[in-house]
Each structure stands twice: as structure tokens, then as C-alpha cells.
Amino acid sequence: MAADKRSSLFLVIVWLLLPMGAFGQDLAQDTVDLDPVEVAAVPMSTYAYGQRIRSLDLSDAAGPAGGSLGDLLQDRTGLFIRTYGSGMSASLSMRGTSAGHNALFWNGLPVNSPSLGQADYSVFPMAGLDQVDIHYGSAGALYGTDAIGGAVHLTTSLSPDQERRTRVRSRLGSFGNWGQEIRHQQRIQSISFRTSLYRNVLSNHFPYRDWASPDTPVRYQDHAEVQQQGWIQDIRADLGKAQVLQASLWLGEIQREIQPVLGSVGRDTQKGVNLRAVVDYIRKGSKTTWNIKTGVVHDRMEFNGALNLTRQALLAVELDWKPSKHWQSRSGVRYSRIQGDLSTYSHSEQRIELYQATNYKPLDNLGFSLQLRQLVHEGQSVPFTPGLGVSWTFLSGPVQQWEVSANASKGFKVPTLNDRFWMPGGNPDLASEQSWSKELGLSQHFADHHLEFSNRISLFHMSVDNWIIWLPEASFWTPKNVRKVVSKGLEYFMEWKLMKGAWGLAWEADYAWTRTSNRSVATGNEEDLGKQLPYVPRHKLQLRWTLTKGRFSGFASGQYTGQRFVTSDNRTALPAYTLWGAGISQTFSWKESVSGTVGLEVRNLWNTDYQVLQLRSMPGRNFQLTIQLDL
């Protein structure tokens, strides 16, 4: 039955794709080219003075493509991803917060699960994505609930150019892993569209040492297969007079054999279908930009036969106004409706958010940003959420710039549906988690004819009150607002690029030191006071070197993840580990119509035996061959 459904889905996708690729060429012959006008919504980062936002390089030169969003963040940043195994559930920990304290957006649409309050970063493949932006630190005033620790933004964007492009990519890896992607983009008169299809299979038949059995024998993973496929459709219509209508649809399906913990013979299975759709109308004037957004998120998850459904619908209206070179302002209202039909409860709710952000630049090198947000949740006002930031470029010359920045903000997180209504144990009287964050940053940028160099250091301090934790009570567990957590630390990022003739050399380093501590705990857990939170490494370091010459590129990367405590009293810990990887790629062309790339990558180069989470085996040394054709 599952195979029939997948076949039907594939046929529908192919049927929809054929008119675009097969008939689009005939239609294009009778069209008249129009001069496109670039119209885009004002990015939210515009109002993030004093905060760090990093955009990841997704170009082919950065390494052979493949993997999930979780893999990308783990390999390319100082962030820590809590993964339950290769291709298994993965969640983000940013600045010591839990998985539910970080918001994930796709084209401006919040996609965190309303039942769990978090996102699974393993179900977001890199296929079809154009940009990944990371907003470090509390961003509740800008983005709303769930953004206590930070936010990640995924973007698909269509440029209004006339070029027709088709890309086919295949990957073959160790342990029975492979993947395929196809992407076609075209413009017909004022309509641009792009269709992306992908299919990934992770057999995960890798050897591992079973530390939970006597004599720690070497076994082969036999219950961790993942099958994933999906369709992403982007459409852009240029309406004239600086107006754009753009829409994106993402339909994804994943089936997983849940990898058992060491020493277990569990055979859990999980099936999920995710539908995400968003439509934006943008109208740009001389001083104003209107953005009307509507979207839906439908998640269907079946775990061992138990069905859980959640749905979110959103409608937002924003006005960005720039009356002078010194002032810029954004006002908006967002309405959300959430419906959860889970195995133990059914509940719906509505949310209305009013928000305002204002920039003031009295000088060209000095800017202030004020953000305000008020959420009305089920008719009740959630605590008011303000934020204030400043950036000052105190040294600016033809070669280098120095900037100091600071911000303070308040964040909040509404309890999840599971926290309030799960049976048994849900607690409808839970209060919203609240945070206060402070950050101080210093950044420098240097550039001359051949060398470009930049670095940034940030100090942060965050206090979270009413932290929700599930505790045993009678014969079941229940959530309570019993914990206060303080997180403080340092982040350092550096990158430099050297170009000399046909040669290019780049190096980047991303380091995070995070110290968390419990300041209040539940009765009976006094031993947890002052201790580091479980699975928050104090040290995470990522390094990457890239070399390019003509059609050739190569890279080497390394990451160090420090010790992680398993228990709240810090009596049990997992050792630190270091992973290395490397890869090479070569571009080629055939005649004038075909070009491509061939790449080979090796991961876990020294075959390190490590665990990200306790008793969850991870693959050893493995290889991936990637072939890409651009038509």
C-alpha cells in the first residue's frame, strides 16, 4: 500500500512537471520578452542591529551537495545538533537552549511543530533551498514565539531573469546510501517557475561497536533505513508597476526505521507527510513596501500505527516605510490558527500578533533598532516583548572597518499543545517561558586587492524563567514551570579569502563556548543546582579550508564537540570527539549546452567511534560520490 501511494505521488508530480519542461519551449517561442524588475520583500535582518546573522554558502565550491539541514548546521557552524543517528530525528541547540527554544522558518512561514514545539532538522533536505540564514540569540520581538535561543530561515527564491536551466544531481554513498535530485527553472513572459524533485535513501547498514553488550562486539546496523522523497514548486509572477506575486509549495514524505539504542532490539517505525505552502504579494513604492503573506503547514506523523495530525494556517500583512534616510519602520499583524488532532487529544487555538520595528540612523555609521511585539493567545495577552539594538562603525576606511554592536531583548515561548493537553499528564495551567538576553559584539572587516578577511566575537548572557520540564508524578509524567536557567558564553567567527591569479584559498572558523546552569530546580533535584544542562557542550569548534583553481576545488573540514553531560546532576557524561572530512570536485563542459560537476567526499576520515547522544551509534568512515549535470 505504501509503495502504491509513493507511485501515485510520483506520477502526479511527473504529470505536473511535463507541461513545464516539454511544452514550455514551444510556448516560449511565441512570447515577447519583458524587462524584469527586481522586487523583493525587505528582509527581517534589516531591523536586527546589534545581533549576529550569518548566511551559509551553498555553492558547489563549498563541497559536494547532499544531506539534510541538520547535517549542514552540524558540519558548517559552531551550533550543536542533537541527532539520534544517521538520518534520524535531529534538533538544534543554540546558546544552551533546548530544541523548542529555536524557531525555524521556510520562506517566512513558521514550521515548528505546534504539538512538540520544535522542528526535526533531518526532514529538511538541501534540495530546492537557495539560502540558509542563522539568527543567533533571542529574536522573539522580531519573529515571535519559539525564538528564545535563535532562529533559522530557509529561503527559496526565483530571480526574474530569462535563463532556462535544468539540473540533475545523483549521489552514491557508503552503507547503501544514495540520492537523486532534478530541478528545472524557466521563465515564460512575466511568469518564472522552478520545479524540484528529490529522493533520498539511507540504508545505514554500517558497522558499529556495541558498547552495551559483553565484550563490545562489532555488529551491523539492521534497523535504521530512511526513505525520503518530495516535490518543491516555486512560482513568481511579475505583475508590473513594481508588483510581484510569488508562491512556494513543498510536499515531502519520509519513512523511517527508528534506530534502536545500543543493547535494544526495538523495531519502531515512523511515517510522515509534510505539506507546506506559502503565497506572498509584494508591492514596492518609492518609500513603502507592502507584503501580504498567507500560508499553511500540514504535518501527518504516524508512529507505530498511532496517528498524529497538526495544521497551521497563517495570514500576515506588513508595511515597510522609509520616510527619510534616517528612519525606517515596519508595522505588521499576523493571525495564526492551529489545530492538533493527536492520538490522545484534539485541540484548536488562535493567535494574533501585533509587531512594530523601527530603525533610526542619525549618522551614516550609527544605527539604532527598536522592536516591539504583542501576542494575544486565545484572548489572553502574552507578556509584551521588546528588543533594542545598536551598531556603531567607529572606524571606517578604504581597506578595513571596525564595528561594535549591542542589543537587549525579551523572548517568550507559549507552552506546546503536548505540554498542555497530552493525556495523561498535560498541564493547561502552564505559564509561558520568558527570557531576557543581552549581547555585545565586535566585528572587523578587511579587504584589499587579493585578500578579504573578517572576524566577529560576541559575548552573550541569557536568563530563562518558567522553563518547562516534565517530571514524574504518581503513575505518569507531567510538565511544570520549575526551572530557571542562565546561559552565558562567547562566540567567535573568522573567515578569510585569498585570490591570486587563478588560485583561490579560503578558511573559516566558528567557535562557541557555552556555559549553562540551573538556578532553580524541582524539589528533590537539588543536586542539579549550578550544573550544566544535559547535552549542551561547553565547546564546539568548526574549521574549514577551501582551495580552488580553475575548474578544480577541494576542501578539508574538522569539527570538535566537547564533553556532553547525560544527566542533570552531571554524574554521567559522553566524551568529546573530533571529526575530519575532505572532498574534491571538478567541473566540466561538453559542447555549449551541457556542463557539470563530479565530486568525491570522505566523512569521518579517521573512522572515529563516537556518540552524539548516549547509546546512539554513528557511522564510521564513509564516502560519497556526486555527479551533477547542468543542461
N, C-alpha and C positions, 0 to 999 in steps of 0.2 A: 504493500500500500504506500509506504514512504517513497519507494522508487517511482511508482506511478505519479505521485504528486510532484516529485522533482522533475520528471519528464514533462509533465504538463506545464510546469512553470517555465522550463527551458523553451518549449515550443511557443508559449505566449511571448516570451522575450524575443525570440528569433523573428516571430511574425511582426512584432513592433519595430524591430531593427531593420528588416529588409527594405521597407519603403525609404528609410533614411539613406541607406548605402546604395541600393540598387537603382532606385528611381530618382534619387536626389540629383544625380549627374544630369539626367535629361531635363529636370526642371531648371537646373542652374543655367542651361544653355539659352533659355528664353527670358532670363531675368536681367534687370538693369541694376548695376552696382550703385549703391548709395554710399555717400561718405559717412562712415560711422562716427558717432560722438561718444566719447568715454564718459559714462555716467555711473557713479557708484555711491553707495551709502557711506556716510562719514564713519570711519572706524571708531569703535569704542575707546581704543587706546589714545585717541585724541585728548580725552579727559582724564588720563592716568598720570598726571605729573607726579613725580616722586616715587613711582612704582616701576618695577622691572618687568618688561615684556620682551620675551625672546622668540624670534621666528626661526624655525628649523629649516635648514637647507634640504630640500627634497630632490635635488637634481641628481642625474645619473652619476656625476663625478663624485658624489658623496658616498658611493658604494652601491653594489647591486641591490636592486629593489626587492621587496618582499617582507613578509612578516606582518605583524599587527601593530596598532598604535602603542600597545604596551611594550612590545619589543623595541620600537623606536625610542620611546622615552627612557627605557632602561639602558639602552646602548649609547644614547647620544646626549644624555643630560645627567646632572647630579641628583635627579629625582629617584626615589626608590619605588619600585613596582613590586607589590606583594603578589606573586604568582604561585598557583597551586600545581604547576607543572607545565611542560611544553604544550601550548595551545589550550591550557585550562584557564579558569577564571583568573583575572588579573585586576588589581585595584591600585589606585595611586595614593601614596603618602607624600604630602607636600608640607614642609616646615613642621613636621611632627604631628600633623593632624591625622585623623582616621579617614577611611575611604569615603565616608559620607560627607566629609567636610570640604570636598573639592567638586566644583561644577564642571560639567562637560557640555559643550555646545557644538552643534553642527549647523553651519550657516545661520548662526544666531538663534537656533532653536534649542532649548534645554532638553537634554536627552538622558539625564539621570533617572533611574527608575524611581517612581513615586512610592513604591512599596518597600524597596530596600534602601532608597535614599542615596544610591551610588551608581556608578557605571562600571560595566565589565569592559576593560580596555582590550581584551583579547578578541572581542567580536567586531572590532572596527579595523578592517584591513586597510592597507595603504592605497589599494587600488581606488582610483577615482578621486583622490584627495589632491588638492593643489597647494595647500598651505596649512601648517600647524603652528599656532601661536600659544605660548605659555605665559600666563599672567601670574606672577609669583606674589603671594601674600593675600591678605583679606581683600575681597572685591565685592562684598555684599552690597555696598552702596551703588556699584556700577551694574552688577549682574543679578542681584537678588539672592534668594536662599541657596544654601549649599556651598557658597563661595567663601567659607571661613578661611581655608588654607590657601586657596587659589583657584584658578580656572584654566581650562584648556579649550581652545577654539579650533575647530576643524572647518576648513573652507573649501568649497568647490567654486570656481569662478570661470566664466567664459569671457574671453576678450572679443571685442567687436570686429576682429579682422576678417578677411575674406578667405583665409587659407583653409583648405580641406586636408585633414590629417587622419590617418589610421595607424594605430599602434597595436602590435601583437607581442605579448611577452609570455615566455614559458620558463618555469623554474623546476629544476630537478635536484633534490637534496638527499642526504643520507637518511637512513631508517625508514625508507618508504614514503618520504615526504615530497610532494610536488604541487605545483600551482600553475594556473593559466589566467591570463587577462587579455581582453581585447577592448580597445577604445577607438571610437570613431567620432570625429568632430567635423562640422560643416556649417556653412552659412548660406542661406538662400534669401536673397533680398535683405530684409531687415530682421530675419529670424536666424539665430545661431542655436545650434543644438549639439549635444555630445552624449553619446551612449557608452557606458562602461559595463562590461560583464566580467565576472571573475568566478573562479572555482579553485579552492584550496583543499588539499587532502594531507593530513598529518597522520601517518600510520603510527609514528612514535614507537617503533619496535627497536628500542635501544637497550643496550646492556646497562645494568646498574648493580651496585653492591648493596645487598640487603642488610643494613645495619641492625635491623630489628630481629634477625634470626641468628641462632647459634652459628659460630664460625663465619659469619658475614659472607654467605655465598654470593656469587655473581649470577644474577638472573636476567631475563629479558622481559621488558615491559610488554604485557599482552592484553591490556585493557586501558588504552588511552588514545584511541583513534578519534580524529576530528575530521568532519566533512563540512565544508562551508561553501556557499555559493550565493551570488547576489547580482543585482542589477541596479545601476545608478544612472539616472536620466537628468540631464541639465538642459534647460531651455532659456533663451534670452530673446526678448522682442524689443527692438528699439522703436519706440512709438513716435519719435520726432519731438521737437521742442524740448529737448533735454529730459525726456521721459523714458523709463525702462521698466519692463515687466519681466521678472526672472523667476523661474521655478525650478525646484530640485526634488527628485523622488529617489528614495533609497529603499529597496526591498531586499532583505537579507535573510538567509536561512542557515542554521548551524545545528549539527547533530554531534553530540559528544559522548564518548565513554569516559566517565569520570575516573581519573587515575586514582587508585586506592593508595592509602598511606602504607608505608613500609610495614610488613607484618600482617596486613589485612588482605582478605580475599573479597572485598566489596566489588559489586558489579552494578553500580549506579549508572544511570543514563540520563541524558538531558537533551531535549529538543527545543529549539527556539526559532521563532519567526518574528522579525522586526520590520515594521513599516514606518518610514519617516518621510514626511512631505512638507515642503515649505514654499510659500509664494511671497514675493516682495514686489511692491510697486514703489518706484523711486522717481521723484520729480525734483530736478535741480534748477534753482533760480540763481539770480546774481548774488543774493545774500542768504537764501534759505534753501534747505533740502528737506523734503518730506519723504518719509519712509513708512509705508503701511505693510505690516507683516502678518501673515496668518500661517498656521502650521498644525500638523497633527503628528502624534507619535503613538504607535500601537505596538505593544510588546506581548507576545504569546510565548509562555515558557511552560514546558511540561517536564517535570522531574519525577522519574519513576512512576509515571502514569498520573501524577497529581497535576492538574491544570491550573495555571495562574495567568490571569489577563490584566493588563493595565493599559489605560488610554489617557492621553493628554491632548487637549486642544488649546490653541493659543491665538490671541488676536492682539496686536500691538500697533500703536500709532506714535510716531516720533516726529518732532520738528527740530531741526538743527538750524540755528540762526547766527549769523556773523555780521552784526551791525557795523563793526569797525575792526581795524587791525588789532585793537587792544582787547576786544571782547568776543567771546563765542559761547553760545548757550545751546543746550539740548533739553527739551521737555518731552515727556512721554507718559503713556499709560499702557499697561499690559493686563489683559484679562486671561486667566487660565481656568480650565475646568479639568478635573482629574477624576477618573473612575477606576476603581480597583475591584476586580472580581477574582478573589483568590480562593484557595482550597478551604480556608477556614473562616472567611468573612467577605462581605461585599460593602463597599462604601464609596461615596462620591463627595466631592467638595469643590468650592470655587475660591479663586484668589484674584484680587485686584491690586495692582501695584502702581503707584504714582512716583515718578522719579524726575529729578532735575539735576543737571550737571552744568557748571559754568566755569569757563576759563577766563582769566584776566592776565594780560601781559602788559604791564606798564612800560617795560623795556624789552628790546629785542632779545636780551639774554636772561630775562627773568620772567617766570610764569607761575601763576597760582591756579589751582583747580579745586573746586568745591563740588562734592556730590551729595545728594540728598535722596533718600528713598523711604517710602512708607508702604508697607504691605497690610492689606486688610484681608484676613484669613477667616473665612466662614463668619463674616460680620464682625470680627474682633480685630482690633489693631495690634499688630505685632510691633515690638519695640522699634522706634524710629531709628533709622540707620544713616548716619552722616559719614563723610570722609573728606579729608583736606590734605592737599599735596602741594609741594613747591619744587621747582627746578631752577637752578641758577648756574649759568655758564660763566664762571668767574675768570676764565682765561680762554681767549679765542684768537687764533692766529691763522695764517695761511697753511700751516703744517699740522698743528695739533689744537685740540680743545680739551678743557677740563670742566667737569660739571659736578656739582654737589646737589643732592636731592633728598627730600624727606617727606614722609606722609604719616598720618594717623587716621585710623578708620575703625568703625564699628561693624561687626558682622553678626549674622544670626543664622540659625537653621531650624526650620519648623520640624517637629518630630515626624518621622515617616509613618505611612499607613500601617506598616507592620508594628512599629513601636506602640501605636495607639489601639489597634484593633485585632491583632493576632490572637487567636483563641487556641489554647488558653494562654493568658499572661499579658495581653495587651493592656496598656495603661493610658486611658483617654485624658487623664489629668496632667500629663507631662507638660512641662514648660519648654519654651523654645531655648535652644542653646544660644548663648551670646558670647561674643568675643570683642576684645579691644586689642588693636595691633598698632605697633609703631615700627618705622623702618627709616634707616639712614643709609644713603648710598653715595659713593664717589666713583665717577667713571671718567675715563680718558680715552681719546681717540687721536691717532697719529697717522698721517698719510703723506707720502711723497711720491716720486715718480714710479718707484718699484716696490715700495714696502707700505703695507697698511697694517696698523696694529691698534688694538683696543682692549681694554680690560675694565672690569667693574667689580667693586667689592660692596657688599650690603650687610648691614647689621640689622637684625630684627628681634622683636620681643612681642609675644602674643600671650594673652590670658583668656582662657575659655571657661566660662561659668555654666552651670547646669548641664555639664557633659553627661550624656545619657549612656548608661551601661546596664546590660542585662545581668540580673543577679538571681540566684536560686531562692525560691520561696515556696514552702510546703512541697508539693509534688511537681512544680513546674518553675520555669524561669520567667521573670518579669522585668521590664526596663524601669529605671529610676534616675532622677536628676541628683546624683550623689557625688559627682566628681568635679573638682576644679583642677585644671591643668595649665601649667605655664610652660611655654615653649620659647626658647631663645636660641640664637645661633648666628652663623656667618655663612655667606655665600660669596664665592669668587668665580668670576668667569673671565677668560682671556682667549683671544684669538689673534693670529697674525697671518698675513698673506704676503708672499714674496713672488713677484713676477720678474723674470729675467729672460728676455728673448722668448723662445718657445717653451721655456720651463716655468712651471708654477708649483710653489710649495706652500702648504697651509698647515697650521697647527692650532688646535683648540683644547682648552682645559676647562672643566666645570667641576667645582668642588663645593660640597655642602657639609658644614658641621652643625649638628642639631642636638640640642640638649633639652629634653622634656622632663617634667617632674610632676608628680601628683601632689597637690596641695591640700586636698580633702578627699577622703575615701569613705566607703560604707563601713558601718560598724562591723568589727571582726576582721577587717582588712587593713589594720593599722601598719602592718609590715610593708604595705605598698607606698607609704608616705615618702616623698622625696625621690622615688625611684623612676628610672627611665621607662617610658611606655613600651609595651611589647612590640617587637618588630619595627622599631624605629632606630635604624643605625645611626650612631653618632657621626660616622664618617662615610661619605660617598664621593668617590673621585672618578671622573671620566676623562680620558685622553684620546686624542685622535690626530693622526698625521695623514695628509693627503698630498700626493705627488702627481702632477700632470705634465705631459709633453705631447703636443700634437693630439693624435688620436688615442694615446695611451693615458690611463690613470690608474693609480694604485693607492691603497690606504692601509694603515695599521691602526688598531684601536686597543685600548685597555681600560678596564674598569675595576675599581676596588670598592668592595662593600664591606663595611666594618661589622663588628660583632652585633648580633641582634638578640635581645633577651626574649625568651619564650613566655615567661610568666611575669605577672605584675610585681612580684616580690624580687625579681631579678636573680633568682636562685639557679635558673636554667638558662643556658644561652647557646646559640649556634655560632660557630667560629667564623671569622672573617674569611673572605675568599677574593681571589683576583682572577679575572678572565681576560684573555687576549684573543684578538682576531685579526685577520688580514684579508685583503682581496685585491684583485687586479681586473681591469676591464679594457677592452679595445673596441673603438668604433670603426665602422667600415661603410662603404657605399658601393652600390652596384648600378652602373649607368647613372641616370639622373633621377630615377623615381623611387629607388629603394636605398635606405640606409639602415643601420642597426648597430647594436652593441652586443658583445659577448663578454660575460664576466664570470669569474670564479672567486668564491669566498670560502674561507675556513673560519669556523667559530669554535670557541673553547680550544684554542690552539694547543695548549699543553695538557689537554684531557683531564682537567681538574674535576675532582669528585667534590661536589658542593650541594648544599640545600639552601634555597631561598626561605622556605618555610619548613618547619620541623617535619621529618619523615616524608617529605615530598621529593622524590628522586628527580634529578635533572639530567639531560643528555650530556654525554662527553663530547669528544672532538667530532665535528661533523662538517660536511661540505655542501655547497650549493652552487650549481651551475645555472646561469641565467642567459637566455637568448632573447633579444628584443629586435623587432623589425618595425621600422617606420616607413609607411607607404604613402 
